[in-house]
Amino acid sequence: MRIELAKILLQKPDILLLDEPTNHLDIESIQWLEETMETFGGSVMLISHDRQFLDNVTTRTIEISNQKIYDYKTNYSRYLVLRQERKEQQENAAKNQQKVIDQTEALIDKYRAKASKAAFAQSLIKKLDRMDIVEVDESDTAAMAFRFPPPALSGKIVVTVEKCRKSLWKQAYFQRCQFYSGERRKDRLGWAKR
């Protein structure tokens, strides 16, 4: 993997698209990649689950969540702090807005029936209709769950080979062999020769 990365970097590309670049690298190779990324002159788009690598390499983190894009000009750890702050601000703004909506609806209910205040109640209704509702970003907590049924138990005899001949120097491997899977003779087995 390190050699392939080195080949690509020697070509001096303008942009690198890296998906989990640290997956098959040892510690020394990851350190080499981090140092190389610091001096790389182009742009790098990186996807990784290695948080330390992300912190050491990135200067910008883009979050795509619930059909919205958020751009943070910082490394991954700082992004997590800023994202939490943004969510708290949204929650506070939504609570404050809900208080205003509740108070306005109470005034509408109070003045709607009075003829002298009906115009005021209508203006409050229009005000509510024009209000942009503050949305709180939902945390994406979706998780994949797999459930595999237990495999069927094989018989005591997994494979039976009968009437088989194997040669070595004249290269006739496994001539006229009869393979049987388990104790059922109707099973079919595939055999591949390399």
N, C-alpha and C positions, 0 to 999 in steps of 0.2 A: 504494500500500500504506500509506503514511504517513497519508494522509487517512482511509482506512478504519479504521486503528488509532485515530486521533484521534476519529472518530465514536463508536467503541465506548467509549473512555475517557470521553468527555463524558457518556455515559449512566450513569456511575458504577456499574458492576456490582460485585457482591460477589466474583465469581470470574472470572478470565480463563483460558481454555484456549488456549495458543499452541503451534502446531506449526510449527517452523522460522520464527519471525517475522523473522529477519534475512536470509532468502534473497534477497529482491528489494529490499533497502534499501541505499542508499549509506552511506558512513561517517558523514556528518552525521546521517542518519536513525537509524542504529544508536545513536549517542551520545544523540540525543533520546529514543529508546526506553529506553535505560539510565537516563537521568535521570528519566523518567516513571515507570519501574518502582520507583525508589527512594522516590518520594513516593506511590505508589499505595496506597490504604487497604485494598484487598481482598486476596484470596489469588490467587496465580498458579501455574498448573501449566504447565510449560514443557518442550518437547522441542526440542533444538537440537544441532547439531554444531559450533557456534561456541563453542569453549572459553573464549575471552576474555569473550564475552558472558555465558556461564554463570557465570564467576567474578565478574563485576561485578554480576550481578543476583541470583543465588541465595543463599539462606541455609540451604537444606536440600536434600540430594540423596538420592533413593530409587533403589536398585538392585533390579531384578527379574532374578534369575539362577537358572537351574535350579530353577524352581518355588518359589523362596524370595524373600522381600522383606527387604531390609536398609535401614534408615533412618539416615542420617548427617545430623546437624544442623550442616552446614558447606557451604562452596562446593565446586565441582567439583574443583579442584586438590587441596584438602585431603582430599577424599573418596578420590581415587586413592591417596594416601599411607596413609590409614587402611585402605583395602581391602587393600592389600599387607601391612600389618601383621597384619590379621585372618587372611589366608591363611597367613602364616608361623606365627602362633600355632596355627592349626588343624593345620598340618603337624607342628609340634613335639609337640602334644598327641597326635596320631595315632601318631607314632613312639614316644612314651613308653608309650602304651596298648598298642601292639604288643609292646613289651618285656615288659610285665606279663603279657600273654596268653601269650607264648612261655614265660615262666618258670612260669606256672601250669600250662600244658599239660605241661611237663617234669615237674613235681611229680605231676600226675595219672598220667602214664605210669609214673613211678617207684613210686608207692604203690598203684596199682590192683590189682596182682597179690597184694599182701600182705594177708592176712585181717585182721591187726591194724590196718591203716591204710586199709582199704576205705571206712570211713565218712568219713574225712578226704578221701579222693579224691572221694567223692560230693558232699561239701560244696563242694569246689573246682569241680566241674562245674556245680553250681547257681549258684555265684558267677559263673562265666563266662556262663551263660545269662541272668542278670539284668543283666549289664553293658551299658550303653549304648555302642554303638560310635561313636567320634568320626569324623565325616565331614569330609573336606576338600572344599571347594567346587571343582568343576571349572571351569576357565576355559572360557568359551564361545568356542571358536575356529572355530565353523562359519562357512563363507564360501560365498557363492553364486558359482557359476561358470557362465558362459554360453558357448556355442560356436555361432556362427551359420555355416551353410555359405556359401561364397562365392556371390554372386548369379550367375545365368546371364547371359551376355553378350548384350546386345541386338545386333541386326543393324546394318548400316551405316546403314540408314534407320530412325529411331525411329518417326516418325509421318508418314503421307502424307495430305494433305487434297486432295480433288478436288471439282470442281463446287461451289464455295463462293461465297456472296454475303454481303457485309457492308455494312450501311447505318449511317449515323451519326445524321442528324437525324430520320429517320422511325423510328428505333429498331428496325429489323429486323436483328438481329445473326445472322450465320451461318445463312442460310437454305439448305436443301437441300444441306448439306455431307455428304460421304462421307469418314469418317476410317478410315484403315487403320493398324494397329499393325505397325510393322516391315515385313517382307516377307510376312507371313502374313495373308491377307484374312479368315480365319475369326475372328481375335481381336475381342473386343468392347471398346469404349471407352465410358466414361461422360463426359458433358459436363454441367456445372452452370452455370447462368446466375444471376448475382446481380443 
